[in-house]
Amino acid sequence: MFSHITKDFFGNKQSFSIGLIFISVGLLFGNWATFIPSVKTKFDLDDAQLGLLLLSLPFGALTMNPVAATLVRKIGMQKTSVYGIGFMLLAFSLLLNAPSVYFQSFFLFLCGCGISITNVGMNTCVGAIEHHYGIKIMSTCHGMFSLGLMFGSICSSFFGGMGLLPGLYMSIVGGLLFLVLLFAQKNIFLIQDDLHETTEEKSKFSFPKGSFLLMIIIGLCINITEGTMADWSAVFMRDVVQTSTYFEGWGMAGYSLFMALGRLIGDKIIPRYGANKILFYGGLLTILGIIVVISLPYTFSAIVGFALVGAGVSCGAPILYASAARVPNMAKGSGLAIMNTFAMGGFLFGPVLIGFISKATTLSIAFAFIASLGLVWVIQSKRVKLF
């Protein structure tokens, strides 16, 4: 089941190196997500105010997203990926050292800018590697992100429980990941770009329609779910489940572990069973997981519920990103950039919406909204034609 990982991922220097970028992004997100409750406490924010603060990150991402595809074409996907993650490391190192809520908002904006650039660059690199070597690694690379998310949430929960200052901890993480980047960047710059655009391809651009539009709708549902798990799972564990500090990040850890496992086997099961079927059953698993989390708000059962959600969303992004890279009659990187705009919008704006719903009702009811999105995703997965 995992033989393709040994051969196509670990056995290929370019695949492994770009995978290190994915895992670095996941580590940054996992660490940040676990410390969100501490930010809420530090600045004495309610759920709506926290949601408003989190809005800074998507503004940064959406500001830079139109630039991302241009950077890929102008300086190359390799430099876009390396420079993007370098900027992210700096921004996230500052993130938990903010002296005021205004600086916190500004640093979140910078993080969003880095995320957008890195996301388009690294996914374009994966597409180029798949084309050049005739291999499938998109799901595996997204699995690396999930592993980073899991280890980031576990480590930050542990060191947070030990009393280590969040700002100091995040700066140390940023420094260590910079060393990883120095190791990986040489092989990333060696990634071959075999795909050449024509003038005709560059001139054709239109608002998403047809199957591409359905892909974006599914992507929105999936990414709102992912963003909610990233930003609100620790808050849910603390405020609803009322677990101890040591376990606040374990909901995210369970979610990330099963998301990683799903993605690591994704490059095998997607061709075998079909992308549409994987999307369909993924949506059902997500709905089931949310129901468990809401109806059984205890430490163990909540972790199990979050794990089911992780399994459900696991293959969604790899399927949609790979398909977006193959949308006909679009300039290189444009399909990914458009998908990324909506996906990142869902991932980053979704948690803001959850904050406002939670303020008006309860966090459990806000999570029920995520289950309703799972139903939309299930229905559309039967209709969409993937490229």
PEFENJO-V164311 format. One record per residue. N is the residue number from 1. RES is the residue in one letter. OMEGA is omega as a letter, one per 40 degrees, with the letter a starting at -180 (none if undefined). NEAR is the number of other ideal C-beta (glycine too) atoms within 8 Angstrom. Layout:
N_RES_OMEGA_NEAR ; N_RES_OMEGA_NEAR
This chain:
1_M_a_4 ; 2_F_a_7 ; 3_S_a_6 ; 4_H_i_12 ; 5_I_i_11 ; 6_T_a_8 ; 7_K_a_8 ; 8_D_a_13 ; 9_F_a_14 ; 10_F_a_8 ; 11_G_a_7 ; 12_N_a_12 ; 13_K_i_7 ; 14_Q_i_12 ; 15_S_a_17 ; 16_F_a_11 ; 17_S_i_14 ; 18_I_i_17 ; 19_G_i_13 ; 20_L_i_13 ; 21_I_i_16 ; 22_F_a_14 ; 23_I_i_12 ; 24_S_i_15 ; 25_V_i_16 ; 26_G_i_18 ; 27_L_i_14 ; 28_L_i_16 ; 29_F_a_12 ; 30_G_i_20 ; 31_N_i_16 ; 32_W_a_14 ; 33_A_a_16 ; 34_T_a_16 ; 35_F_i_13 ; 36_I_i_14 ; 37_P_i_11 ; 38_S_i_10 ; 39_V_i_13 ; 40_K_i_10 ; 41_T_a_7 ; 42_K_a_6 ; 43_F_i_10 ; 44_D_a_4 ; 45_L_i_10 ; 46_D_a_6 ; 47_D_a_12 ; 48_A_i_10 ; 49_Q_i_9 ; 50_L_i_14 ; 51_G_i_16 ; 52_L_i_9 ; 53_L_a_14 ; 54_L_i_15 ; 55_L_a_10 ; 56_S_a_13 ; 57_L_i_13 ; 58_P_i_15 ; 59_F_i_10 ; 60_G_a_17 ; 61_A_a_15 ; 62_L_i_12 ; 63_T_a_10 ; 64_M_a_12 ; 65_N_i_13 ; 66_P_a_8 ; 67_V_a_9 ; 68_A_a_17 ; 69_A_i_13 ; 70_T_i_8 ; 71_L_i_13 ; 72_V_a_16 ; 73_R_a_9 ; 74_K_a_6 ; 75_I_i_7 ; 76_G_a_8 ; 77_M_a_13 ; 78_Q_i_11 ; 79_K_i_11 ; 80_T_i_17 ; 81_S_a_16 ; 82_V_a_14 ; 83_Y_i_10 ; 84_G_a_14 ; 85_I_i_15 ; 86_G_i_10 ; 87_F_i_13 ; 88_M_a_15 ; 89_L_i_14 ; 90_L_a_10 ; 91_A_a_13 ; 92_F_i_15 ; 93_S_i_12 ; 94_L_a_9 ; 95_L_a_13 ; 96_L_i_11 ; 97_N_a_9 ; 98_A_a_11 ; 99_P_a_4 ; 100_S_a_7 ; 101_V_i_9 ; 102_Y_i_6 ; 103_F_i_9 ; 104_Q_i_14 ; 105_S_a_10 ; 106_F_i_10 ; 107_F_i_12 ; 108_L_i_14 ; 109_F_i_13 ; 110_L_i_12 ; 111_C_i_15 ; 112_G_i_18 ; 113_C_a_14 ; 114_G_i_16 ; 115_I_a_14 ; 116_S_a_18 ; 117_I_a_16 ; 118_T_a_16 ; 119_N_i_13 ; 120_V_a_18 ; 121_G_a_18 ; 122_M_i_16 ; 123_N_i_13 ; 124_T_i_16 ; 125_C_i_15 ; 126_V_i_12 ; 127_G_i_13 ; 128_A_i_14 ; 129_I_i_15 ; 130_E_a_13 ; 131_H_a_9 ; 132_H_a_9 ; 133_Y_a_9 ; 134_G_a_5 ; 135_I_i_10 ; 136_K_a_11 ; 137_I_a_15 ; 138_M_a_14 ; 139_S_i_16 ; 140_T_i_18 ; 141_C_i_16 ; 142_H_i_14 ; 143_G_i_16 ; 144_M_i_14 ; 145_F_a_13 ; 146_S_i_16 ; 147_L_i_12 ; 148_G_i_17 ; 149_L_a_19 ; 150_M_a_16 ; 151_F_i_11 ; 152_G_a_18 ; 153_S_i_18 ; 154_I_a_12 ; 155_C_a_10 ; 156_S_i_15 ; 157_S_a_16 ; 158_F_a_9 ; 159_F_i_9 ; 160_G_i_16 ; 161_G_i_9 ; 162_M_i_6 ; 163_G_i_4 ; 164_L_a_8 ; 165_L_a_5 ; 166_P_a_11 ; 167_G_i_8 ; 168_L_i_8 ; 169_Y_a_14 ; 170_M_i_16 ; 171_S_i_10 ; 172_I_i_8 ; 173_V_i_14 ; 174_G_i_13 ; 175_G_i_9 ; 176_L_i_8 ; 177_L_i_12 ; 178_F_i_10 ; 179_L_i_8 ; 180_V_i_10 ; 181_L_i_15 ; 182_L_i_7 ; 183_F_a_9 ; 184_A_a_12 ; 185_Q_a_10 ; 186_K_a_8 ; 187_N_i_11 ; 188_I_i_15 ; 189_F_i_9 ; 190_L_i_8 ; 191_I_a_14 ; 192_Q_i_6 ; 193_D_a_7 ; 194_D_a_7 ; 195_L_a_8 ; 196_H_a_4 ; 197_E_i_9 ; 198_T_i_6 ; 199_T_a_6 ; 200_E_i_7 ; 201_E_a_11 ; 202_K_a_8 ; 203_S_a_6 ; 204_K_i_9 ; 205_F_i_6 ; 206_S_i_5 ; 207_F_a_3 ; 208_P_i_8 ; 209_K_i_6 ; 210_G_a_6 ; 211_S_i_9 ; 212_F_i_12 ; 213_L_i_9 ; 214_L_i_12 ; 215_M_a_15 ; 216_I_i_12 ; 217_I_i_10 ; 218_I_i_15 ; 219_G_i_15 ; 220_L_i_13 ; 221_C_a_15 ; 222_I_a_15 ; 223_N_i_16 ; 224_I_i_15 ; 225_T_a_15 ; 226_E_a_12 ; 227_G_i_14 ; 228_T_i_14 ; 229_M_a_15 ; 230_A_a_13 ; 231_D_a_12 ; 232_W_a_16 ; 233_S_i_14 ; 234_A_i_15 ; 235_V_i_14 ; 236_F_a_14 ; 237_M_a_16 ; 238_R_a_12 ; 239_D_a_8 ; 240_V_i_9 ; 241_V_a_12 ; 242_Q_i_5 ; 243_T_a_10 ; 244_S_a_6 ; 245_T_a_8 ; 246_Y_a_7 ; 247_F_a_10 ; 248_E_a_15 ; 249_G_a_16 ; 250_W_i_14 ; 251_G_i_17 ; 252_M_a_18 ; 253_A_i_13 ; 254_G_i_13 ; 255_Y_a_15 ; 256_S_i_16 ; 257_L_a_12 ; 258_F_i_13 ; 259_M_i_16 ; 260_A_a_16 ; 261_L_i_11 ; 262_G_a_14 ; 263_R_a_16 ; 264_L_i_11 ; 265_I_a_11 ; 266_G_a_17 ; 267_D_i_14 ; 268_K_a_9 ; 269_I_a_9 ; 270_I_i_15 ; 271_P_a_6 ; 272_R_a_6 ; 273_Y_i_6 ; 274_G_a_7 ; 275_A_a_10 ; 276_N_i_10 ; 277_K_i_8 ; 278_I_i_14 ; 279_L_a_15 ; 280_F_a_11 ; 281_Y_i_8 ; 282_G_i_17 ; 283_G_i_15 ; 284_L_i_11 ; 285_L_i_12 ; 286_T_i_17 ; 287_I_i_13 ; 288_L_a_10 ; 289_G_i_16 ; 290_I_i_15 ; 291_I_i_10 ; 292_V_a_13 ; 293_V_a_16 ; 294_I_a_12 ; 295_S_a_6 ; 296_L_a_9 ; 297_P_i_10 ; 298_Y_a_7 ; 299_T_a_10 ; 300_F_a_6 ; 301_S_i_11 ; 302_A_i_17 ; 303_I_i_12 ; 304_V_i_10 ; 305_G_i_15 ; 306_F_i_16 ; 307_A_i_13 ; 308_L_i_14 ; 309_V_i_16 ; 310_G_i_19 ; 311_A_a_14 ; 312_G_a_15 ; 313_V_a_14 ; 314_S_a_16 ; 315_C_a_15 ; 316_G_a_13 ; 317_A_i_13 ; 318_P_i_15 ; 319_I_a_15 ; 320_L_i_14 ; 321_Y_i_14 ; 322_A_i_11 ; 323_S_i_12 ; 324_A_i_14 ; 325_A_a_11 ; 326_R_i_8 ; 327_V_a_10 ; 328_P_i_5 ; 329_N_i_6 ; 330_M_i_11 ; 331_A_a_11 ; 332_K_i_10 ; 333_G_a_13 ; 334_S_i_10 ; 335_G_i_12 ; 336_L_a_15 ; 337_A_i_14 ; 338_I_i_13 ; 339_M_a_14 ; 340_N_i_14 ; 341_T_a_11 ; 342_F_a_12 ; 343_A_i_15 ; 344_M_i_16 ; 345_G_i_13 ; 346_G_a_16 ; 347_F_a_13 ; 348_L_i_14 ; 349_F_a_12 ; 350_G_i_13 ; 351_P_i_14 ; 352_V_i_13 ; 353_L_i_11 ; 354_I_i_17 ; 355_G_a_17 ; 356_F_i_11 ; 357_I_i_11 ; 358_S_i_15 ; 359_K_a_10 ; 360_A_a_5 ; 361_T_i_7 ; 362_T_i_6 ; 363_L_i_13 ; 364_S_i_9 ; 365_I_i_10 ; 366_A_i_14 ; 367_F_i_15 ; 368_A_i_10 ; 369_F_i_11 ; 370_I_i_14 ; 371_A_i_13 ; 372_S_i_8 ; 373_L_i_12 ; 374_G_i_16 ; 375_L_i_10 ; 376_V_a_10 ; 377_W_i_16 ; 378_V_a_12 ; 379_I_a_8 ; 380_Q_a_12 ; 381_S_i_13 ; 382_K_a_8 ; 383_R_a_6 ; 384_V_i_12 ; 385_K_a_6 ; 386_L_a_9 ; 387_F_none_8
